[in-house]
Amino acid sequence: MKIGIIGGGAAGMMAAVTAARAGAQVAIIEKNDRIGKKILVTGNGKCNLSNLSFSDSCYYSKEKEKAWQLLSRFTPQDTIDFFEGIGLCIKEKNGYLYPACEQASAVLDVFRYEIAARGIEVICGENAENIRLVKGRDGYEVLCGKNKYYFDKLIVTCGGQASPKTGSDGAGYRLLKELGLSIVRPVPALVQLRCKGNYFKALAGIRCEAVLDLYLDEKKVSREQGELQMTDYGISGIPVFQFSRRAAYALAAGQKTEVIIDLLPNLKPTEVKRWLKQRLSLLHGRTAEEFLTGTLHKKWILFFLKEQGIKGSDGCESIPAEKWNAVINAMKNFRVAVTDTNSFQNAQVCAGGVSLREVDENLESLKYRGLFIAGELLDVDGRCGGYNLQWAWCSGYLAAREAAKQTLYE
């Protein structure tokens, strides 16, 4: 009795080790020349494994309650126990979990060592093109070009569409759609937003602390705070990533999508007039540019002054109070119209995927006994901060534990 795993990424490796530990014979089919390629680029090469700040508000799914029920069965503490059990030292930073060496390669290495020690077969360079039920008995046939592989149980973990250069090109959706499983429309998530305006090139490269509000059809639906990054086409940074999946679905639905940015989050609206008056008294005789120096990046200052028809060399006392108010108001309410997200090529994860209605509490297909689905292929995605890897570990573990149980007791 043998378990096959299509995809040697985070969920696939977790599934392989879990099943082998339970005593099952396991093989991984991976299209790349090596397993775990995507792990090497996670967390800017540091691999943020999980997060101790763990709640249902950190995840998204059309079946949110079911997703959280699944996630609750393999927690961040289980992740710590698992990785320490295969030799990885873990460190914690403000709740974020990393390998102690802060090298993603160490995570892949301990997986590779464990996979070798458990006798798990790794078949690289094979692209799964079709999945067929074996006639006359339970089991599955996986077609990879001229080669065919037979398994008693099959776990599909070949990723979504995010970062296709690492192998996640959406092929898993096609494989499962051909079997009749329903797919929630995939969109890029944890991704940059493209915005309308010809001024972004002048602002590109700026990084600053900001509060960002996402508006859909004039209604505020989300607020995030953190480091905003300006690009030559729009906005980026962690706070943008956090609500990008919501923006992506809104854009796909034709909703008006805007972001209002507060570039002076520490200055309350009620304090603006007093702040201006105090600053004018302290900086008497300065130019407009000198007056604003130190409030924001110089590129921002020149941009907002120009928007109000003010030259940087103008004396600050010569500028009417209403124009100063307009400048500060623009800094606290910088509105950008979102036209698109960047592509899957730039996305860290993929929102959408195989509906959780297609699987049971152990991620086994309700239509096909012995077929399991785990990882990014399913309609579950999380915020930045290790939450998507936590889902990979959780789903890979749950699917493999059940598959191994069935394999060993049938």
QUIURSUL-V581563 format. One line per field, one symbol per residue. burial: I if it has 9 or more other ideal C-beta (glycine too) atoms within 8 Angstrom, else O. A space follows every 10 residues. Layout:
burial->???
This chain:
burial->IIIIIIIIII IIIIIIIIII OIOIOIIIII IIOOIIIIII OIIOIIIIII IIOIOOOIIO IOIIOIIIII IOOIIIOIII OIIIOIOIOI IIOOOIIIIO OOIIOIIIOI IIIIIOOIOI OIIIOIOIOO IOOIOOOOII IIIIOOOOII IIIIIIIIII IIIIOIIIOI IIIOIIIOIO IOIIOIIIII IIIIIOOOOI OOIIOIOIOI IIIIIIOOOO OIOIIIIIII IOOIIIIIII IIIIIIIIII IOOOOOIIII IIIIIOIOOO OIOOIIOOII OOIOOIIIII IIOOOIOOII IIIIIOOIOI OIOIIIOOIO OOIIIIIIII IIIIOIIIOO IIOIOOIIII IIIIIIOIIO OIIIIOOOOI IIIIIIIIII IIOOIIIIII IIIIIIIIII IIIIIIIIOO
